[in-house]
Amino acid sequence: MKKIGKKYKSAKDAIPAEKQSKSEAISLCKNNAPANFDESVDVAFSLGIDPKDAEQNIRTTVSLPNGTGKDVRIAVFAGGEALTEAESAGAEIVGGKELATKVASEQKLDADIVISTPEMMAEVGQLGKILGPQGLMPNPKTGTVTPNVAKAVEDFKKGKVEIKNDKLGNVHLSIGKVSFDEAKLAENLDEVIAVLTKAKPSSSKGEFIKTVHMSSTMGPSISVDINI
């Protein structure tokens, strides 16, 4: 821990206090990642929304052009041929009512993303107390409730990620790994900004994207000016 602490302090000392352009922020983030593993590049957006107003909450998805660099574990609730298709597409966990019963019994589901056919949502909906707190409940807005579960699995495996604000009106997500080329991270960041800007609720007045900060998993935060 002391070694990481020294590295973090050194990295933090190299970060300017003022806002950086997107390209400068990405370069600083890559060059000052202190850990000995391939850290994620994370971005946090503070939004001008009222999280208590359901109409102002953000829930959508973005398909990162260059993926996230992460392996995602996907569970699919479906029946018939859709199950075989989902498994062929790369889903790690597949099942129908028996899977729902197992999850209810074990009170857990080891997955990063849960996808369901519309027909299975009656069963999946009963798992709300288990899936809800983990942010795993399927939702049509994010493409996780769909008759074409195989296509959804493929999309999420390729780099489709969810954009959802927290209780404070902030959005946090990874745009790749520090090992990515700067150009690829820039493309991913631009796509996130474009999708997020388009998702601005009509009832949100004034500045929508208020502040943006970037950091590697273990690195210091960098203030970003997304207009340059």
N, C-alpha and C positions, 0 to 999 in steps of 0.2 A: 504493500500500500504506500509506503514512503517513496518508493521509486516512481510510482504513478503520480504521487503528489508533486514530486519535483518536476516531472515532465509536464504536468498540468500547469504548474506555476510558470514554467518557462514558456509554454504555449500561450498562456494568458498574457504574459508580458509582451508577446509579439503581436497581439491583437490591438489595433487602434480603437480608440473610444468612439470616434465618429462613424457615421454610416459608411458602408462600403458599397461599391457597385456590385451587381450580381457576379460578374466574372472575378472581381477581386475577392469577394467573400468566399467563393468556391475555392479559389487558389489558397487562401489563408486556411480554410477548413481542411483541405487536403494536406497541406504542408505542416499543419500544427496538430494533427491527430496524435495523441500521446500513447495510445495503447499498442501492444504488440500483436494485435489481430486486425483484421479488415473491418474497421468500424463503419457503421452506417452514417450517412449524411442526413441529418434530420433538420426539418424546417418547421418553425412555429409561427403561425399567423394570429395576430390579435385583431379581431373583427369588430366592426361597429354595428353589432346586433344586440338585441335583448334576448338572451337565452330562455327567459321565462315566457316569452311569446312563442308559441308553437309555430306560428307562421314564419318566424324569423330564423328558425333553426335550420342549419345546413346539413343535408344528407344526400350525397351524390357520389359518383366515382370518377376516377381519372385513369386513363390507360397510359402509363408512362412509356414513351417511345423506346426507352432503353432498359425497361424493367427495373426492379428494385435490387437485384442481386441476392435476394433472399429466397429460400425454399419455403413455400407455404403448404401447410397441411390442410387438406380440404375434406370436409364431410358432406355427403349428399344423401338427402332423404328423397326416395323415389320408389317406383315400382316397375316391374316388367322390363322391357328392353332398355329403358332409360337408365336403369341401374348398371347394366353391362356397358352401356355407352359411357357413363360417367367414370366407371372404373378404367375403361380403355383410355379415356382422356387424361387419366392421372390422379383421380380422386383416391385418397388413402383410405377413407372410411365410407362405405356405402350400405344402405339398408332401407327398409320400409318401417312398418309398424313395430317389427321386432327390435329395430335399432332404437326407436323412440322409447320402447319399454325398457331397454337396457340402460339408456341414458337416464331415464327417470329413476331406475333402481340404483344406479351407481352415483347419481347426482353430479355427474361430470361428463364432459366430452372434450377429448384431447384434440382440438382442431383450431386452426387460425381463421378459417372461413367456413360457414355453413350455408349450403345451397339446398333448396327444396323445390319440388314441383308444386304447383298450386293445389293439386289434389291432396298432397301430404300435409298441408299447412294446418289442417284440423288437428293432426297428431302433434306436429312440431309446436303449434301454439300452446299446447299444454306444458311445454318445457320452458316456458317463459322465465320462471324463477331461476332456472339453471343457466340458460343461454343469455338472458337479458343482461345480468350484471357483467358478463364477459364481453358484451357487445357483439354477440354471435347470432342474434335472432335474425333470420332471413327477412328481407324487405324488398318489395318490388322496385323501390327507388334506387336500390343499389344493384339491381339485376340478380339478386340472390333468390328471388322467387320467380321461377321461369319454367316453362315446359321443356326448354332446350337446355337441360342441365349439363350436357357434354360441352356445349359451346361456352357456357359460363365457367366451367372448370378450366378450359383452355385459356380463356381470357384472363382469369386470375393467376394462372400459372405463368402467363407471359408478362405480367406486370400491372394488371388492373388493381387499383387500390381504392379503398373507401375514403371519402372526405366527410368528416363529421365533427361538428364543434362540441366542445366540452361544456360544463356548467357555467364556465366563466366567459364563454364566447370565443374560445381559442381553438384553432385547428392545428394538430400536430401530425406530421407524417414524414416518412423516409423517402428520399428521392434517389437513393442509390447507395453505393459504397465508396469509400475514399480511394479505392483502387480504380474506380471508373475514370475515364478520360474527362477532363474539364468540360469539353464540348458536350459529352453525353449527359453530364450532370446539369449543364445549362439548358439543354433541350428538355430534360425532365422537369426542371424548375419552371421554365416558361410555360409548359403544358399545364402544370398545376395552377399557376397564376391565371392562365386563360380560363380554365374550367371554374376556378373559384370566383373569378370576377363575373362570369356568366351566371353563377348561382346566386348572386346578390338578391335578397328578397326585396320586392317592390316597396315593402313597408319600412325598410331600413333607410334612414335618411342620413345625409352627411357622408363623411369619409367611411368607406367600407373596409378596406384593408388598412388598418391603422399603423401597425408595426410588424416587421418581419425579422426574425432572428434565425440564424443558421449555426449548427454545431455538429461535430462528429459525436459519436456515442459517448466518449469519455472526454471530449474536448471542450474548450471555452466557447461561450456564445459570441456570435458576431452579428452586429446590427446591419441590416441590409436595406439599401434603397432600391426597390424593384423597378424604379423608373429609369435607371441607368445601368 
